[in-house]
Amino acid sequence: MARATLLLALCCVATLGGANAAAGRKTVGFYELKKDDFSVKVANWGATITSVVLPDSRGKLADVVLGYDTIAEYVNGSSYFGALVGRVANRVANARFVLDGKVYHLYANDGKNALHGGHRGFSKVIWTVKEYVGGGDSPYITLYYHSFDGEEGFPGALDVYVTYRLSSPYALSVHMNATAVDKATPVNLAQHTYWNLGGAGSGDILHNTVQLFASRYTPVDAALIPTGRVAPVAGTPYDLRSPTPVGAHVREIYGGKAGVYGYDTNYAVDGEAGSLRKVAVVRDAASGRALELWANQPGVQFYTGNFLDRVVGKGGKVYGQYGALCLETQGFPDAVNHPNFPSVIVRPGGVYKHDMVFKFSF
């Protein structure tokens, strides 16, 4: 933590606008993308989405993602608000895997398991701003991070890029790609934004309806590690193929420890992995806002904020349990230890590609 504090002391923190005003710099700051009454802010600490502001059905603007006011709070936070997580998102059992006959040991930061890349994953580093256009017809920002060989225990250097872009009408696209430089390595990136379509801090999301285009899921053990099975959702509380209130079955789902309930579940998205297809639809009746997610990954982690515990966020608002939901498209969790899961291994010179599109309506 002292290292992070020192880092902030050395960096200028600012909110930036304009065209390529900060391209190539490693200044830590917030960068705004704005298209009429639709705006998104991104921090290059953790390639983090820090706000998404858009109208409701009455034209009232609200920020619909959870987060903090300052970079220091993101540095010290533990909820992964809005961050790009990796090198391997989600959990790796026993913080180890075998690749090409060699055992690799990772940093265990979730009990005996590795979570979201380890102690200092991609959500806890400074990304370089490569390109930035804050306004116009297609505002965007491209961020870059070089992950070194052995970082958090992972083999091989990795060059990682993410581009966030706004388009009409009310769409936010996320394009991630990563090139394995010199060694085979697992790569599984995820975008960890917490959504509350009624507005961040406006209450829980149990009344929202959610529809997931997934007829199978990966059951887990008590530590939320996949068992290796891919099971049908039919006849279970995991069946969200039709629009369903988030709270309808939330108390029937083990949430990760005794007394905690809620979804923290990987679903196998229907259709052909690698092709952009509809993953989920979320609706908030009170505001009239809806979110439609498209992506090209084999899985999506549906998380209902089970471990949010009165976190103080933007503007002093308090985020309680079920105060938001996450839709993290991804490869299957712990795929490195389950040969029957879609592979997340990228060979030298190979390129990992992950595309997401969030479409909003109201």
Secondary structure, DSSP 8 states (H G I E B T S, - for coil): -HHHHHHHHHS--EEE-SBSTTTT----EEEEEEETTEEEEEETBTTEEEEEEEE-TTS-EEE-B---SSHHHHHH-SS-TTEEE-SB-SEEGGGEEEETTEEEE----BTTBEETTSTT-GGGSB-EEEEEE-SSSS-EEEEEEEE-TTGGG--S-EEEEEEEEEETTTEEEEEEEEEE-SS-EE-B-EEE-EE-TT-TTS--STTSEEEE--SEE--B-TTS-B-S--EE-TTSTT--SS-EEGGGSGGGSB-SSTT-BS-EEEEE-SS-TTS-EEEEEEE-TTT--EEEEEE-SSEEEEE--TT--SEE-GGG-EE-TTS-EEEEEES-TTGGG-TTS---EE-TT-EEEEEEEEEEE-
